[in-house]
Amino acid sequence: MTRTEIDLPRIRRLPLLDGASAETFALLTREAAIAHLEPGGLLAAQGESDDQLYLLLEGAILLEGAWNGREADLALLQPPATLMLASAVLGGPNLVTARALSSSAVLAIPGQAVRQALGRDAGFGRAVAEELAGCFSGLVRTFKNHRLRGAQERLASYLLTQQQRQGGGPTLRLPCRKRRLASLLGMTPENLSRALASLVPYGVEIDGVQITLSEPLALARLAAPDPLIDNHVSSADGTGQAERERRRFVRMQLNPA
């Protein structure tokens, strides 16, 4: 992992920082730096207390968990995601391991500066509260998805979500290898293979990491999309987690069905 100086105008536009006062922004960036990671590079380790808030600028970061010799992939984050925000606010250890899935750039801000800023800047405090609320909403969606849907329904819903996030066309690309996708969806690789095969009658065509949905309406009938579980809003325009959740709620109000 290498570090470079930060591009202040670019950093100022990040959702978590654009509402901070000039004084707070200076405090947060005074000892901050941009970390560059190659694929597989370790950003933060579970259980360590490096006391940093990370803001993902480029690439993709995989969150992993481990317990009693077991490991699992928990989430795949894309810009402009926050990492270890709760740990930075509380001054606690990292609850997960964060590793680069592709070449990535991450802004690292000392946790002490984050806590000082929370005590003096209501605008920044609101942004942090909204980001934590957005992350909590996303966690609840994931938990409901895993507990209420079977493997076939989870995979169908995932493919429909990726289709919308990648422009709505018939063809999409899986963002990671199938073995990793299986872990993210709470399946074994064998269960994922069976679930993919079971979706062929619903118009799902598989060519490596490229997936074509030739009958999306049939797939949607199987998946039964639910606005309180699924969120198709993309982060491609730089939208943070809180704003993505807010937009999903607005869409739900405009189109309850």
Secondary structure, 3 states (H helix, E strand, C coil): CEEECCCHHHHHCCCCCCCCCHHHHHHHHCCCEEEEECCCCEEECCCCCCCEEEEEEECCEEEEEEECCEEEEEEEECCCCEECHHHHHHCCCCCCEEEECCCEEEEEEEHHHHHHHHCCCHHHHHHHHHHHHHHHHHHHHHHHHHHHCCHHHHHHHHHHHHHHHCCCCCEEECCCCHHHHHHHCCCCHHHHHHHHHHCHHHCEEEECCEEEECCHHHHHHHHCCCCCCCCCCCCCCCCCHHHHHHHHHHHHHHCCC
